[in-house]
Amino acid sequence: MSVNSSSLSNSSIYSLGFPCINSSASMLFFIVLNMIRGFVILPLCILILYLGYQQWRQQRSFSKMSHSDIFTYHMVAIELIWVLSCGVFLYGFFTNIIEVMKVGFCFGTISYAGQLFFHILTCVERYLAVVHPIIYLRFRNSCGVRIRNVSIGCVWLLCFGYVGITFNKFPAAPIIPLSCLLVSSSTIVSFCNLSVLCVLLRQGPGDRGRDKVHVDQSKKRAFLNTLAIMGVMWLWFVGFLVYIVLNMSSHLSYSVVCLISNSASLINLPSSVVLPLLYLHRAGKISCCCVNSE
């Protein structure tokens, strides 16, 4: 890992948003953390794409797949872009090409927006299935598929728009747009979760017998799915706030700021894996003691 220390100490590289990029030790720590994140995400993405391909071979149509599964496939695509962008950034770092590092860094931020938007779509889909089942059943036809596809297309446009904002703000980080996304998405996801919980706790007069057990299990699965998403969203939001406050503090030493900055890449790791893990649970590849996948 030999990098020209004199070139790394210039202001252009120092202003990339990585305050310790001119330190070989701190950059090694940053690279190791991102490799850990990549080794966690990449196998999940490959497994989900393989299972999705098998499902497509059986059905020969994406329109017959559940909305949650389709959202997960697009989430996997977002994460694969992050993996590729991380590789581009590291190539630029080792070759000392600032523009390549910039491209890798900015396109890597697509995972931030992508995670938030697809979490929202997943929770809204579960919310409609439990709170407004009649409306949800209407969306199971071709009209619902078109609405889903349009929503996904809008998400991709918004994701690339966020990448454009990152390019425009570079070398500063787009703190305000990301903060707005975190606040709005956490609020929407929390609302969906609490609404599903209220329906789960409500005892309807016609809910009796085996149908009631089946309905309660479906509502319970929806609640646990939205609860898992809400948990990782708030974990990310709180971690982001702590990260901002600590980096703005004037009482911390330079080495501590380095450690905090280079550890920030793991803040949204739980948010990256929650949808893939929920997908694997629905597919019966992992078990959970809280809810039956059947």
C-alpha atoms as a printed R data frame, in Angstrom:
    type eleno elety resid chain resno       x       y       z
1   ATOM     1    CA   MET     A     1   0.000   0.000   0.000
2   ATOM     2    CA   SER     A     2   2.513   2.538  -1.109
3   ATOM     3    CA   VAL     A     3   0.992   5.895  -1.888
4   ATOM     4    CA   ASN     A     4   2.796   9.128  -2.601
5   ATOM     5    CA   SER     A     5   2.471  10.924   0.734
6   ATOM     6    CA   SER     A     6   3.340  14.316  -0.712
7   ATOM     7    CA   SER     A     7   0.564  14.105  -3.288
8   ATOM     8    CA   LEU     A     8  -1.901  12.904  -0.657
9   ATOM     9    CA   SER     A     9  -1.196  15.895   1.502
10  ATOM    10    CA   ASN     A    10  -2.383  18.433  -1.059
11  ATOM    11    CA   SER     A    11  -5.617  20.282  -0.428
12  ATOM    12    CA   SER     A    12  -7.517  18.756  -3.334
13  ATOM    13    CA   ILE     A    13  -7.401  15.245  -1.905
14  ATOM    14    CA   TYR     A    14  -7.704  16.462   1.679
15  ATOM    15    CA   SER     A    15 -11.050  18.086   0.854
16  ATOM    16    CA   LEU     A    16 -12.676  14.904  -0.437
17  ATOM    17    CA   GLY     A    17 -14.687  14.490   2.721
18  ATOM    18    CA   PHE     A    18 -12.234  12.022   4.218
19  ATOM    19    CA   PRO     A    19 -10.196  14.109   6.709
20  ATOM    20    CA   CYS     A    20  -7.639  11.333   7.203
21  ATOM    21    CA   ILE     A    21  -7.079  10.391   3.586
22  ATOM    22    CA   ASN     A    22  -3.498  11.626   3.773
23  ATOM    23    CA   SER     A    23  -2.724   9.077   6.497
24  ATOM    24    CA   SER     A    24  -1.846   5.586   5.279
25  ATOM    25    CA   ALA     A    25  -2.892   4.012   8.596
26  ATOM    26    CA   SER     A    26  -6.299   5.676   8.670
27  ATOM    27    CA   MET     A    27  -6.936   4.928   5.004
28  ATOM    28    CA   LEU     A    28  -6.039   1.299   5.631
29  ATOM    29    CA   PHE     A    29  -8.651   1.282   8.395
30  ATOM    30    CA   PHE     A    30 -11.183   2.851   6.005
31  ATOM    31    CA   ILE     A    31 -10.418   0.276   3.301
32  ATOM    32    CA   VAL     A    32 -10.731  -2.634   5.738
33  ATOM    33    CA   LEU     A    33 -14.133  -1.393   6.943
34  ATOM    34    CA   ASN     A    34 -15.430  -1.063   3.397
35  ATOM    35    CA   MET     A    35 -14.084  -4.506   2.522
36  ATOM    36    CA   ILE     A    36 -15.974  -5.925   5.499
37  ATOM    37    CA   ARG     A    37 -19.121  -4.171   4.308
38  ATOM    38    CA   GLY     A    38 -18.564  -5.489   0.786
39  ATOM    39    CA   PHE     A    39 -17.977  -9.053   1.977
40  ATOM    40    CA   VAL     A    40 -21.270  -8.877   3.899
41  ATOM    41    CA   ILE     A    41 -23.340  -7.352   1.095
42  ATOM    42    CA   LEU     A    42 -21.961  -9.064  -2.018
43  ATOM    43    CA   PRO     A    43 -22.804 -12.702  -1.076
44  ATOM    44    CA   LEU     A    44 -26.333 -11.624  -0.090
45  ATOM    45    CA   CYS     A    45 -26.793  -9.857  -3.420
46  ATOM    46    CA   ILE     A    46 -25.539 -12.839  -5.417
47  ATOM    47    CA   LEU     A    47 -27.776 -15.261  -3.508
48  ATOM    48    CA   ILE     A    48 -30.861 -13.093  -3.954
49  ATOM    49    CA   LEU     A    49 -30.227 -12.634  -7.677
50  ATOM    50    CA   TYR     A    50 -29.836 -16.397  -8.023
51  ATOM    51    CA   LEU     A    51 -33.094 -17.066  -6.161
52  ATOM    52    CA   GLY     A    52 -34.827 -14.358  -8.191
53  ATOM    53    CA   TYR     A    53 -33.612 -15.948 -11.417
54  ATOM    54    CA   GLN     A    54 -34.969 -19.313 -10.306
55  ATOM    55    CA   GLN     A    55 -38.305 -17.715  -9.472
56  ATOM    56    CA   TRP     A    56 -38.392 -15.979 -12.846
57  ATOM    57    CA   ARG     A    57 -37.688 -19.271 -14.656
58  ATOM    58    CA   GLN     A    58 -40.678 -20.840 -12.922
59  ATOM    59    CA   GLN     A    59 -43.092 -17.951 -13.510
60  ATOM    60    CA   ARG     A    60 -41.615 -16.422 -16.706
61  ATOM    61    CA   SER     A    61 -43.001 -13.071 -15.606
62  ATOM    62    CA   PHE     A    62 -42.063 -10.347 -13.147
63  ATOM    63    CA   SER     A    63 -45.694  -9.232 -12.919
64  ATOM    64    CA   LYS     A    64 -46.576 -12.332 -10.880
65  ATOM    65    CA   MET     A    65 -43.896 -11.661  -8.276
66  ATOM    66    CA   SER     A    66 -44.773  -9.892  -5.056
67  ATOM    67    CA   HIS     A    67 -44.121  -6.183  -4.773
68  ATOM    68    CA   SER     A    68 -41.764  -6.726  -1.817
69  ATOM    69    CA   ASP     A    69 -39.619  -9.124  -3.844
70  ATOM    70    CA   ILE     A    70 -39.359  -6.666  -6.732
71  ATOM    71    CA   PHE     A    71 -38.328  -3.887  -4.338
72  ATOM    72    CA   THR     A    72 -35.642  -6.183  -2.930
73  ATOM    73    CA   TYR     A    73 -34.236  -6.939  -6.397
74  ATOM    74    CA   HIS     A    74 -33.871  -3.237  -7.103
75  ATOM    75    CA   MET     A    75 -32.321  -2.717  -3.688
76  ATOM    76    CA   VAL     A    76 -29.772  -5.398  -4.575
77  ATOM    77    CA   ALA     A    77 -28.999  -3.557  -7.806
78  ATOM    78    CA   ILE     A    78 -28.390  -0.381  -5.784
79  ATOM    79    CA   GLU     A    79 -25.985  -2.223  -3.497
80  ATOM    80    CA   LEU     A    80 -24.117  -3.728  -6.449
81  ATOM    81    CA   ILE     A    81 -23.602  -0.200  -7.786
82  ATOM    82    CA   TRP     A    82 -22.119   0.690  -4.383
83  ATOM    83    CA   VAL     A    83 -19.738  -2.281  -4.576
84  ATOM    84    CA   LEU     A    84 -18.615  -1.219  -8.061
85  ATOM    85    CA   SER     A    85 -18.254   2.403  -6.964
86  ATOM    86    CA   CYS     A    86 -16.168   1.348  -3.987
87  ATOM    87    CA   GLY     A    87 -13.838  -0.507  -6.329
88  ATOM    88    CA   VAL     A    88 -13.572   2.576  -8.568
89  ATOM    89    CA   PHE     A    89 -12.759   4.756  -5.555
90  ATOM    90    CA   LEU     A    90 -10.034   2.392  -4.363
91  ATOM    91    CA   TYR     A    91  -8.566   2.245  -7.857
92  ATOM    92    CA   GLY     A    92  -8.419   6.027  -7.927
93  ATOM    93    CA   PHE     A    93  -6.805   6.075  -4.497
94  ATOM    94    CA   PHE     A    94  -4.064   3.590  -5.308
95  ATOM    95    CA   THR     A    95  -3.368   5.210  -8.695
96  ATOM    96    CA   ASN     A    96  -3.621   8.713  -7.160
97  ATOM    97    CA   ILE     A    97  -6.219   9.897  -9.715
98  ATOM    98    CA   ILE     A    98  -8.487  12.377  -7.973
99  ATOM    99    CA   GLU     A    99 -11.207  12.427 -10.647
100 ATOM   100    CA   VAL     A   100 -11.583   8.641 -10.465
101 ATOM   101    CA   MET     A   101 -11.863   8.868  -6.678
102 ATOM   102    CA   LYS     A   102 -14.529  11.537  -7.101
103 ATOM   103    CA   VAL     A   103 -16.581   9.377  -9.471
104 ATOM   104    CA   GLY     A   104 -16.353   6.371  -7.167
105 ATOM   105    CA   PHE     A   105 -17.238   8.388  -4.080
106 ATOM   106    CA   CYS     A   106 -20.214  10.204  -5.638
107 ATOM   107    CA   PHE     A   107 -21.762   7.184  -7.329
108 ATOM   108    CA   GLY     A   108 -21.314   5.218  -4.105
109 ATOM   109    CA   THR     A   109 -23.726   7.575  -2.373
110 ATOM   110    CA   ILE     A   110 -26.544   6.172  -4.514
111 ATOM   111    CA   SER     A   111 -26.935   3.483  -1.872
112 ATOM   112    CA   TYR     A   112 -27.949   6.107   0.712
113 ATOM   113    CA   ALA     A   113 -30.919   7.369  -1.288
114 ATOM   114    CA   GLY     A   114 -31.769   3.941  -2.679
115 ATOM   115    CA   GLN     A   115 -32.024   2.328   0.726
116 ATOM   116    CA   LEU     A   116 -34.299   5.057   2.077
117 ATOM   117    CA   PHE     A   117 -36.672   5.099  -0.882
118 ATOM   118    CA   PHE     A   118 -37.010   1.327  -1.203
119 ATOM   119    CA   HIS     A   119 -37.556   1.022   2.536
120 ATOM   120    CA   ILE     A   120 -40.396   3.504   2.169
121 ATOM   121    CA   LEU     A   121 -41.944   1.575  -0.734
122 ATOM   122    CA   THR     A   122 -41.710  -1.713   1.156
123 ATOM   123    CA   CYS     A   123 -43.334  -0.296   4.289
124 ATOM   124    CA   VAL     A   124 -46.073   1.484   2.329
125 ATOM   125    CA   GLU     A   125 -46.819  -1.791   0.533
126 ATOM   126    CA   ARG     A   126 -47.137  -3.617   3.873
127 ATOM   127    CA   TYR     A   127 -49.204  -0.729   5.240
128 ATOM   128    CA   LEU     A   128 -51.684  -0.957   2.380
129 ATOM   129    CA   ALA     A   129 -51.902  -4.747   2.683
130 ATOM   130    CA   VAL     A   130 -52.884  -4.566   6.365
131 ATOM   131    CA   VAL     A   131 -54.618  -1.218   6.882
132 ATOM   132    CA   HIS     A   132 -56.329  -0.914   3.470
133 ATOM   133    CA   PRO     A   133 -56.662  -4.502   2.196
134 ATOM   134    CA   ILE     A   134 -59.399  -3.691  -0.343
135 ATOM   135    CA   ILE     A   135 -57.271  -1.036  -2.011
136 ATOM   136    CA   TYR     A   136 -54.264  -3.351  -1.871
137 ATOM   137    CA   LEU     A   137 -56.154  -6.163  -3.629
138 ATOM   138    CA   ARG     A   138 -56.982  -3.761  -6.440
139 ATOM   139    CA   PHE     A   139 -53.258  -3.160  -6.868
140 ATOM   140    CA   ARG     A   140 -52.567  -6.857  -7.435
141 ATOM   141    CA   ASN     A   141 -53.668  -6.586 -11.064
142 ATOM   142    CA   SER     A   142 -51.910  -5.082 -14.070
143 ATOM   143    CA   CYS     A   143 -52.803  -1.566 -12.935
144 ATOM   144    CA   GLY     A   144 -51.027  -2.153  -9.643
145 ATOM   145    CA   VAL     A   145 -47.983  -3.501 -11.473
146 ATOM   146    CA   ARG     A   146 -47.855  -0.340 -13.587
147 ATOM   147    CA   ILE     A   147 -48.071   1.830 -10.474
148 ATOM   148    CA   ARG     A   148 -45.286  -0.216  -8.891
149 ATOM   149    CA   ASN     A   149 -43.076   0.109 -11.964
150 ATOM   150    CA   VAL     A   150 -43.672   3.863 -12.170
151 ATOM   151    CA   SER     A   151 -42.810   4.198  -8.479
152 ATOM   152    CA   ILE     A   152 -39.605   2.236  -8.980
153 ATOM   153    CA   GLY     A   153 -38.700   4.379 -11.990
154 ATOM   154    CA   CYS     A   154 -39.212   7.527  -9.922
155 ATOM   155    CA   VAL     A   155 -36.988   6.099  -7.185
156 ATOM   156    CA   TRP     A   156 -34.175   5.475  -9.654
157 ATOM   157    CA   LEU     A   157 -34.501   9.020 -10.986
158 ATOM   158    CA   LEU     A   158 -34.382  10.399  -7.452
159 ATOM   159    CA   CYS     A   159 -31.339   8.242  -6.670
160 ATOM   160    CA   PHE     A   160 -29.401   9.553  -9.652
161 ATOM   161    CA   GLY     A   161 -30.606  13.029  -8.746
162 ATOM   162    CA   TYR     A   162 -29.019  12.560  -5.325
163 ATOM   163    CA   VAL     A   163 -25.799  11.461  -7.038
164 ATOM   164    CA   GLY     A   164 -25.971  14.667  -9.089
165 ATOM   165    CA   ILE     A   165 -26.349  16.693  -5.891
166 ATOM   166    CA   THR     A   166 -23.301  14.924  -4.487
167 ATOM   167    CA   PHE     A   167 -21.298  15.830  -7.600
168 ATOM   168    CA   ASN     A   168 -22.505  19.430  -7.336
169 ATOM   169    CA   LYS     A   169 -21.683  19.702  -3.622
170 ATOM   170    CA   PHE     A   170 -18.345  17.943  -3.983
171 ATOM   171    CA   PRO     A   171 -16.029  18.039  -2.092
172 ATOM   172    CA   ALA     A   172 -18.535  18.933   0.640
173 ATOM   173    CA   ALA     A   173 -21.018  16.265   1.668
174 ATOM   174    CA   PRO     A   174 -24.755  16.905   0.961
175 ATOM   175    CA   ILE     A   175 -25.634  16.926   4.661
176 ATOM   176    CA   ILE     A   176 -28.931  18.846   4.333
177 ATOM   177    CA   PRO     A   177 -30.454  16.665   1.558
178 ATOM   178    CA   LEU     A   178 -29.428  13.481   3.362
179 ATOM   179    CA   SER     A   179 -30.816  14.798   6.655
180 ATOM   180    CA   CYS     A   180 -34.138  15.627   4.988
181 ATOM   181    CA   LEU     A   181 -34.288  12.153   3.454
182 ATOM   182    CA   LEU     A   182 -33.538  10.496   6.779
183 ATOM   183    CA   VAL     A   183 -36.124  12.522   8.684
184 ATOM   184    CA   SER     A   184 -38.894  12.075   6.103
185 ATOM   185    CA   SER     A   185 -38.247   8.375   5.510
186 ATOM   186    CA   SER     A   186 -37.985   7.589   9.233
187 ATOM   187    CA   THR     A   187 -41.284   9.401   9.802
188 ATOM   188    CA   ILE     A   188 -43.095   7.556   6.997
189 ATOM   189    CA   VAL     A   189 -41.729   4.159   8.034
190 ATOM   190    CA   SER     A   190 -42.660   4.797  11.679
191 ATOM   191    CA   PHE     A   191 -46.187   5.822  10.675
192 ATOM   192    CA   CYS     A   192 -46.612   2.628   8.633
193 ATOM   193    CA   ASN     A   193 -45.306   0.497  11.487
194 ATOM   194    CA   LEU     A   194 -47.561   2.067  14.108
195 ATOM   195    CA   SER     A   195 -50.583   1.838  11.801
196 ATOM   196    CA   VAL     A   196 -49.968  -1.866  11.239
197 ATOM   197    CA   LEU     A   197 -49.553  -2.349  14.992
198 ATOM   198    CA   CYS     A   198 -52.897  -0.643  15.668
199 ATOM   199    CA   VAL     A   199 -54.661  -2.945  13.203
200 ATOM   200    CA   LEU     A   200 -52.909  -5.964  14.717
201 ATOM   201    CA   LEU     A   201 -54.112  -5.050  18.210
202 ATOM   202    CA   ARG     A   202 -57.648  -4.220  17.083
203 ATOM   203    CA   GLN     A   203 -60.139  -7.054  17.580
204 ATOM   204    CA   GLY     A   204 -62.650  -7.107  14.769
205 ATOM   205    CA   PRO     A   205 -66.140  -8.549  15.373
206 ATOM   206    CA   GLY     A   206 -65.884 -10.882  12.396
207 ATOM   207    CA   ASP     A   207 -62.391 -12.189  13.112
208 ATOM   208    CA   ARG     A   208 -63.032 -15.755  14.272
209 ATOM   209    CA   GLY     A   209 -61.798 -19.264  13.697
210 ATOM   210    CA   ARG     A   210 -59.039 -20.373  11.333
211 ATOM   211    CA   ASP     A   211 -59.447 -17.320   9.110
212 ATOM   212    CA   LYS     A   212 -58.668 -15.107  12.091
213 ATOM   213    CA   VAL     A   213 -55.485 -17.088  12.829
214 ATOM   214    CA   HIS     A   214 -54.360 -16.804   9.216
215 ATOM   215    CA   VAL     A   215 -55.123 -13.078   9.072
216 ATOM   216    CA   ASP     A   216 -53.379 -12.435  12.387
217 ATOM   217    CA   GLN     A   217 -50.274 -14.268  11.173
218 ATOM   218    CA   SER     A   218 -50.201 -12.164   8.007
219 ATOM   219    CA   LYS     A   219 -50.599  -8.979  10.019
220 ATOM   220    CA   LYS     A   220 -47.914 -10.116  12.428
221 ATOM   221    CA   ARG     A   221 -45.479 -10.781   9.590
222 ATOM   222    CA   ALA     A   222 -46.204  -7.350   8.122
223 ATOM   223    CA   PHE     A   223 -45.667  -5.727  11.516
224 ATOM   224    CA   LEU     A   224 -42.365  -7.512  12.115
225 ATOM   225    CA   ASN     A   225 -41.159  -6.587   8.621
226 ATOM   226    CA   THR     A   226 -41.943  -2.906   9.108
227 ATOM   227    CA   LEU     A   227 -40.550  -3.057  12.644
228 ATOM   228    CA   ALA     A   228 -37.218  -4.405  11.374
229 ATOM   229    CA   ILE     A   229 -37.035  -1.669   8.737
230 ATOM   230    CA   MET     A   230 -37.992   1.023  11.243
231 ATOM   231    CA   GLY     A   231 -35.341  -0.219  13.677
232 ATOM   232    CA   VAL     A   232 -32.478   0.004  11.178
233 ATOM   233    CA   MET     A   233 -33.751   3.357   9.898
234 ATOM   234    CA   TRP     A   234 -33.721   4.924  13.355
235 ATOM   235    CA   LEU     A   235 -30.365   3.296  14.090
236 ATOM   236    CA   TRP     A   236 -28.989   4.949  10.956
237 ATOM   237    CA   PHE     A   237 -30.632   8.275  11.804
238 ATOM   238    CA   VAL     A   238 -29.286   8.360  15.372
239 ATOM   239    CA   GLY     A   239 -25.840   7.238  14.221
240 ATOM   240    CA   PHE     A   240 -25.840   9.942  11.565
241 ATOM   241    CA   LEU     A   241 -26.701  12.612  14.152
242 ATOM   242    CA   VAL     A   242 -23.952  11.374  16.489
243 ATOM   243    CA   TYR     A   243 -21.501  11.384  13.593
244 ATOM   244    CA   ILE     A   244 -22.366  14.989  12.680
245 ATOM   245    CA   VAL     A   245 -22.190  16.241  16.272
246 ATOM   246    CA   LEU     A   246 -18.856  14.554  16.991
247 ATOM   247    CA   ASN     A   247 -17.297  15.826  13.774
248 ATOM   248    CA   MET     A   248 -18.380  19.374  14.607
249 ATOM   249    CA   SER     A   249 -16.945  19.148  18.116
250 ATOM   250    CA   SER     A   250 -13.809  21.160  18.778
251 ATOM   251    CA   HIS     A   251 -12.897  19.123  21.862
252 ATOM   252    CA   LEU     A   252 -11.877  15.952  20.027
253 ATOM   253    CA   SER     A   253  -8.355  15.189  18.938
254 ATOM   254    CA   TYR     A   254  -7.460  14.740  15.298
255 ATOM   255    CA   SER     A   255  -6.986  10.972  15.723
256 ATOM   256    CA   VAL     A   256 -10.478  10.594  17.210
257 ATOM   257    CA   VAL     A   257 -12.012  12.577  14.353
258 ATOM   258    CA   CYS     A   258 -10.148  10.289  11.951
259 ATOM   259    CA   LEU     A   259 -11.565   7.217  13.629
260 ATOM   260    CA   ILE     A   260 -15.123   8.599  13.559
261 ATOM   261    CA   SER     A   261 -14.917   9.697   9.929
262 ATOM   262    CA   ASN     A   262 -13.462   6.449   8.657
263 ATOM   263    CA   SER     A   263 -16.009   4.414  10.651
264 ATOM   264    CA   ALA     A   264 -18.953   6.259   9.097
265 ATOM   265    CA   SER     A   265 -19.105   3.781   6.208
266 ATOM   266    CA   LEU     A   266 -20.639   1.200   8.554
267 ATOM   267    CA   ILE     A   267 -23.470   3.437   9.804
268 ATOM   268    CA   ASN     A   268 -25.929   2.241   7.185
269 ATOM   269    CA   LEU     A   269 -24.768  -1.388   7.004
270 ATOM   270    CA   PRO     A   270 -27.856  -2.709   8.874
271 ATOM   271    CA   SER     A   271 -30.033  -0.728   6.469
272 ATOM   272    CA   SER     A   272 -28.235  -2.391   3.551
273 ATOM   273    CA   VAL     A   273 -28.938  -5.949   4.666
274 ATOM   274    CA   VAL     A   274 -32.428  -5.734   6.199
275 ATOM   275    CA   LEU     A   275 -34.385  -6.126   2.929
276 ATOM   276    CA   PRO     A   276 -32.183  -8.978   1.658
277 ATOM   277    CA   LEU     A   277 -32.520 -10.797   4.990
278 ATOM   278    CA   LEU     A   278 -36.303 -10.336   5.001
279 ATOM   279    CA   TYR     A   279 -36.380 -11.701   1.449
280 ATOM   280    CA   LEU     A   280 -34.376 -14.772   2.453
281 ATOM   281    CA   HIS     A   281 -36.736 -15.285   5.386
282 ATOM   282    CA   ARG     A   282 -39.766 -15.165   3.086
283 ATOM   283    CA   ALA     A   283 -38.022 -17.630   0.770
284 ATOM   284    CA   GLY     A   284 -37.476 -20.004   3.710
285 ATOM   285    CA   LYS     A   285 -33.675 -19.785   3.522
286 ATOM   286    CA   ILE     A   286 -33.361 -18.450   7.077
287 ATOM   287    CA   SER     A   287 -35.610 -19.064  10.043
288 ATOM   288    CA   CYS     A   288 -36.799 -16.705  12.745
289 ATOM   289    CA   CYS     A   289 -38.202 -17.646  16.116
290 ATOM   290    CA   CYS     A   290 -40.546 -14.629  16.118
291 ATOM   291    CA   VAL     A   291 -42.671 -15.445  13.118
292 ATOM   292    CA   ASN     A   292 -43.435 -18.375  10.899
293 ATOM   293    CA   SER     A   293 -42.523 -17.879   7.290
294 ATOM   294    CA   GLU     A   294 -45.436 -19.949   6.073
